[in-house]
Amino acid sequence: MIVQLSPVLHRVTTYTRPEDLLLTKGAWVRFSDLWPDTHKWAKGKTFVVTQEPIIVPYGASYVLPGADYKDIDLSNATAGLKLYPENEGVLYETLLGFKPGDYLCHIYIPKDKYVYALGETSMFPNVADASLKYLGAKTPLDSPHTAPLLKLFSIKDMAAYILRLYVLEGVDFEKCSLAFQINKCQLQEIPNPTPEQLTKALLLRYYTELTGF
C-alpha cells in the first residue's frame, strides 16, 4: 500500500515530527480480502499494534548521469535494500523522503506495474518519453527528507517496491539521495473486531487494488 499525505502538511513541519505521522501502540490496521493466500496470516484480518513501534532511520544515495535512471529494489531480495520484515505478524510503515536534486522518482510494485498510470492504455510512466516521464513522478518537493509525506507499507515476502530514479536532461551528474524512516510495528490479531475497529482501522489494500482504473 502507498499513501501520499497532503503537501499542505509542509506548513506544519515546524511542529510535526516523522513519528507523529506514524502508527503507534494501540493503532488498528486491517488487510483487505484481496491479499493472496500466500499472506494467509494477514488476508482479511484486523490487528492491533501491541507495543510502541521502533523507528529506524536509513539512507541511500546514487550518483547518476543526466537522462539516465536506476531501479532500486526495497525488498529483501539478494540485490534489494532489504527494508522488508522477515517475520509474519510484523508491519513496516516506511516514510520516504528525497533530498534536493534534479531528479524524479517513479514507484512500481512489483517492477513494471504502473501504480500511477491512468486508465488510457498509453498513459503510463516512461522515462524515455518527454511528457510521460513526468506522469505520476515524485520529486523532492513532493516528499522532502526533512518532512516526508510519502508512506510505503510492507510485510514479509510482499511484492517488491521498485523506485526508478531518473536524472533530468541537461544535468551532467546528480546525486539522488533517499531518506527512510522505517516504523517497525508488531501486530496481534483481533479475532472478533468490533464495528468501530473495522471502520476506524487503517485499511491496507493489496497492490492489485491500486491499478486497473
N, C-alpha and C positions, 0 to 999 in steps of 0.2 A: 504494500500500500504506500502511496505517495501523498503527502499533504503539503500544500503551499499556503503558508499564512499570508495575511494581507500585508502589503508594503506599508500600510498605514501604521503598523507597529514600529516602523523605524522611528517614529516620532516619540516613542516612549522608551527608547533603548537606554536612556539615562537611568531609568528606574527598573528596567527589566533585565534579569539575568537569564542565560540559557536555561537554567534549571527551573525557572518559573514557568516555562512553556512546556515542560515535560511531565510525563506521568509520575505520580508519587504513590507512596504507600496508601492502600485503600482504594485506588482507582479501579474501575471496572473496564474490562475490554471483552469484546466477543468477536468471534470469527464467523464470517458468513457461511452459509451451507454450500457454497460453490468451491470451497477449498477441496482439493482432491483427496482420495483415500490414502495417499502417501503421507498425509498430515492428519491422520485419524485422531490423534490426541487433541487437535485444535478445532477440527472441522465442526462448525455449527455450535460450538460450545462457548460458555461465558466464564470469565476468570476474574479474580481479584489479584492485584499486586500485593504480595504478602509482607514485604519489607521495604524499607527505604532503598530505592534503586541506587546504584553506583554509577556515577558519570565519569567516563573515561575519555579524555581528550586525545586526539590523534591527528597527525598532519601528513600530507603527501604533496610533493611538488615535481613538476615535469617541465623541462625546457624543450620547446618545440619551435621549428621554423615557421615563418608565415605561410598561410594557406595549407597547413598540414594539420593532421589530427592524430590522436592516440586514444585507444579504448582502455578504460580502467575497470577491471572486474572487482566488485566489492565482496564477493563471496569467499568461501574457504577453499576454493579450487586451488590447484597447485600454483597457478600464476596469479591468483587473486590476492587482494589486500587482506583477506581473512578477517573481515569485520562482521561475521555472522556468528550466532550462537552455535555451540557444539552439543547442546543437550536439549531434549524436549522439555516443555514447561518453562522455557526462557524466551523472552521477547526483547529484542534490541530496538530501541527507538533512537534513531540517529539524526541529529541535526547536521546539515551540510551547509557550510559557508564557503565563499570564494574570496580570496584576496584580490585586490585590484589588478587589472591587466586587460590587454586587448584580446580577449578570447571568449568563446561561447562554450556552453556545456549542454549536450543532448543526453537525455536519460532514457535508457531502454531497459525492459525487463520481460523476458530474457533478451539476449542480443538480437537486434533487428526486429524486435516487437516495438512498434511506434506508439507509445502511450500518448504522446502529444500530437498524433496525426488527426486530421479532420476526416469527415465522412466520405468526401470525394476521393476516389482511389489514387489520384495523382498527388494528393496533398499530404505528403509525409516528409519528415525531416531529411534533408540531403545536403551534406556539406559541400558537394560538388556543384550545387546549383546556386546561382547568385541570389535568388529570393528564398528558396526553400531551406537554406542553411539557417535562416532566422526563425523558421516555423517551430514553435514550442521550445526554442532555445532559452536557457537560463544564462544570465550574465552576473558578474559580480555585484551589480546594483540590485538584482532581484533577491539575493541572499548573501549579504556581506558577512565576512568572517567575524566581524565584531557584533553582529546582530542577526544570526542566521534564522531564516524563515522557512527553509525547506526541510521537510521531515521524510525519512525513509524508515519503514518498519520491516524487520526481518526475523525469521525463525529458522531453526535448524533445517538444512538441506532445501531451503526455498530456492526458487529460480534466482539466477544472479542478476543483480542490478549492474548495468554497464553504463559508465559515464564516458561519453565521447567528447573529449576536449579538443576544440578546434581554434587555432590561432588565426586571426583575421589577416586578410591580404594587406600588403604594404608594410608589414612588420618583419624585421629581419629575424629576430628571435623573441620569444616571450616566455616568461616563467609562469606556469599555471599552478597555483597553489590552492589546495583544498584543506579546509579545516573541519574536522569531525568532532562532535560531542556525542558519545555513544552512551545512552542511558540503558543500563543493564537491569531488566525487570524480571524478578522471579514471580511466576504465576501459580495460582492454585485454582483448580476448577470449582465453580459454584454449581453443584449438581442440579439444583432446582431454583434457577434465578427468578426473582420476583418481576412483575411487570415493570416496576421502576428500574430495576437493574438492566433489563432488556432494552428499555427505552434510553437510558442515560449512558450505557456502556459505550465506549469508543468502538465503532464498528470497523473491523479490519477486513477489507474485501480482497479477494484473490485477484491477481493481476489481469486475468482474462475479463474481469468485470470493468476494467478501466479502458477497454478498447472496443472497437466494432460499432461505434455510434457517432 
